[in-house]
Amino acid sequence: MINSISTNKYTDYSWDFRKENTKGNTHCFHNYPAMMIPQIANRLLENYATHASLLFDPYCGTGTSLVEANLRNINAIGTDLNPLAILIAKTKTTLIDLNNLSENISKFLTYLNDRLFDTTNIEKPDFKNINYWFDEKVMKNLMIIKSFIKTLEDQKLRNFFNVAFSETVRESSWTRNGEFKLYRMNEKQIRKFEPKVFELMIKKLDRNYYGLKEYTINLKGNAKSIIYDFNTVKDIPDNLINNVDIVLTSPPYGDSRTTVAYGQFSRLANQWLDISEASKIDNMLMGGIKRKEFNEFEFSILNNVIKKIAQIDNKRALEINSFYYDYYLSIKNVAKTIKKKGYACYIVGNRTVKGITLPTDEITKSFFEMNGFKHIETIIRNIPNKRMPSKNCPTNIKGKKSATMLNEYIVVLQKK
Ligand SMILES: C[S@@+](CC[C@H](N)C(=O)[O-])C[C@H]1O[C@@H](n2cnc3c(N)ncnc32)[C@H](O)[C@@H]1O
């Protein structure tokens, strides 16, 4: 049983990266909940990966750590279960001939003009509730864009256009902006809302083109990224075992239902991109399936917080237990991938449930220690610029909110 807590744990304001541009290179491509700040990945790589040749991110999201690794000529492997995240991460780390891209953007502009009054043979997507989220005119314009993307034969180009399309879908839908969950605007907001679909798409293409250009110029070698969809909670591919120099990741803070709903955030885009399981993603993510029994962990602090929460709300405690059990299984597999003397850098948040703080930084440290790692340091940073809800509704009483995560913990461990 592990009972010790971190000794080398300190606050360092220089990790806040206040006022820094977090959208350089391909980091500008697509918004996503709880994105990592590239400066954090970059600094961790500077401190812990000077001789590294392979990085692994088991919760890669849109691929912030992969982009930063490739910029330093370190190859990278990422995995995520959200198809939208995989698409964005792939596109952010893939070079495209810029002349060819620019020619295709021009072709797209001509296509829009030609198709505006002629939508014959353009298929209307058909998914549940489509009319609840989109105005008829918006749907027509989205269909025109989609029909152009279908004409692109080159997969890299198609991905590039699909990333811009995905953000266009979200921003032209009746979802309330600034919320990760799918909430519809009220009637008054809907009446006022007149998105300029083509303009939105063109702006995104333009912004992403310049992001890709900057990334192409800044790349120091020919390091590559490969993005998979395996689930480290379940298993780990053999070829990764003892092969990774550094794991750098920001795992989810909790299950999607009660923390960040990655699946809901991505659902409309995934549906327009013909991803069939779009509405099931949140259940597939860590903690998505609730276990019926409590697990006893080898870390008494975790057992104690779960017990305390169970005294207030047993169901909630079971959900938390399920999340940390998945997290434990994932770390067990991730630990196997790291070479001797290699590093694990986890950026985590300690959320509060029912007034009780879950010390995920200490939990992360203890789970790695159980798997042959020693703790190096835990840096506490403020979150000035991460898109995260800093308030939640821990009691589930409407309107009763409390501050949750104003800090993030960068936990660094080394394999013995
Ligand atoms: C905090 S986000 C990562 C954000 C990422 N660092 C970025 O900058 O975009 C956590 C990610 O974990 C993914 N995720 C949750 N459970 C997973 C699992 N079991 N396996 C792989 N990915 C998972 C979610 O889909 C989400 O994209």
The ligand as an ORCA input file, in Angstrom:
! r2SCAN-3c Opt
* xyz 0 1
  C      -7.673     16.667    -22.172
  S      -8.082     15.952    -23.728
  C      -6.536     15.973    -24.556
  C      -6.291     17.290    -25.228
  C      -5.003     17.324    -26.004
  N      -3.850     17.333    -25.128
  C      -5.003     18.540    -26.921
  O      -4.166     19.432    -26.739
  O      -5.861     18.605    -27.793
  C      -8.325     14.268    -23.342
  C      -8.606     13.362    -24.521
  O      -8.693     12.025    -24.038
  C      -9.524     11.314    -24.919
  N      -9.875     10.043    -24.242
  C     -10.704      9.814    -23.206
  N     -10.684      8.517    -22.869
  C      -9.805      7.901    -23.712
  C      -9.312      6.566    -23.839
  N      -9.738      5.581    -23.048
  N      -8.380      6.317    -24.787
  C      -7.928      7.296    -25.603
  N      -8.353      8.574    -25.515
  C      -9.285      8.869    -24.592
  C     -10.667     12.267    -25.197
  O     -11.339     11.920    -26.395
  C      -9.894     13.608    -25.280
  O      -9.606     13.889    -26.621
*
